[in-house]
Amino acid sequence: MWYPFIKCGQTELIHGEQFSGLLSGPIMRMIHAETVQGFELMNRALRARVEAGVVAKKR
């Protein structure tokens, strides 16, 4: 999919979680802040790796 607001040579990562089920509401109220914080930490770490030019090793 092409996004007109992304410049050539750039990448946009969109991620998230979708919870469902009877207990999803109560559980999300308990873990929401930690989940958001985890996403933000991952985003910062990923950005730092990409901007530093880190390349994953082949397994």
Secondary structure as UniProt FT lines:
FT   TURN            4..5
FT   TURN            8..9
FT   TURN            22..23
FT   HELIX           24..52
//
